[in-house]
């Protein structure tokens, strides 16, 4: 299968043009594109520009407001609830993280919950904003119900990612960015487009049987929580996912559990929703609220070095620090370009023709 390679700026310009065409103000188009490109640069292809057509379809169904009035609707000195006005989560979440960081600058920590939003990209993008300011960043979001809790076949939770970004000194931040499901749905979508099987333990059939079919969800199946089955700790994944759902939605006034609106436009939200849109939760804690920053960073560097020097099982593989593969991917892709598989490339050019913008053109490698 062909892979198309694009310079970062080319793909960024295309993505900004898509958001401009659906009516986003310039600043929001730039922000939304930055979130998606961050994902592609970091090697998380499932949450980058491959999602663009999904956002456009939601806009066509009038489920995304391109010019939202994002505002704080409740707050204390250190907390806030933000209403995203049905806008892009790619815009609402950065707004809320900025609120959290400003409160942290003043009081030591800041927290923002978000309601009435949409899909917000990778959790790491938002948490890393705080890490760049010598803060510990926290980011989480609930998502469309595709995941069955332990001991059921019923879809009640999303992949519900969470991220913690922790600054270091001479090393990059430690970034723990993960779904609380065994795998994100975007990885199944990539497998579908590439014609690949998925690993057993990612999904189950509608009868609750193990499967390696990437189309399992379309056939009534469900994703599994982190741990995959009870014997391997799926109840712990369920617990983590529950926390994300509660912090993101029950706390903010967004929809939770099976009522979270689906990301796919061909499915309508359920009637009698208990809340508004999708929910996020973002936080920032100043490191110097606990100890001097430089002292902390020295010990973070020591932490990284000690774990990297752990005795390996295989001489060719050392411990991987959380966030390390993404740093390697970003360095490589900034130099050599961002790869898109053929199906994503074709999908984006169909989108370009629909919106009347310039098509993508990039190098092809087999």
Buried (B, 14 or more C-beta within 10 A) or exposed (E): EEBBBBBBEBBBBBBBBBBBBBEBBEEBBBBBBBBBBBBBBBBBBBBBBBBBBBBBBBBEEEBBBBEBEBEEEEEEEBBBBBBBBBBBBBBBBBBBBBBBBBBBEEBBBBBBBBBBBBBBBBBBBBBBBBBEBBBBBBBBBBBBBBBBBBEEBEBBBBBBBBBBBBBBBEBBBBBBBBBBBBBBBBBBBBBBBBEEEBEEBBBBBBEEEBBBBBEBBEEEBBBBBBBBBEEBBBBBBBBBBBBBBBBBBBBBBBBBBEBBBBBEBEEEEBEEBEBBBBBBBBBBBBBBEEEEBEEBBBEBBEBBEEBEEEEEEEEEEBEEBBBBEBBBBBEEBEEEBBBBBBBBBBBBBEBBEEEEBEEBEBEEEE
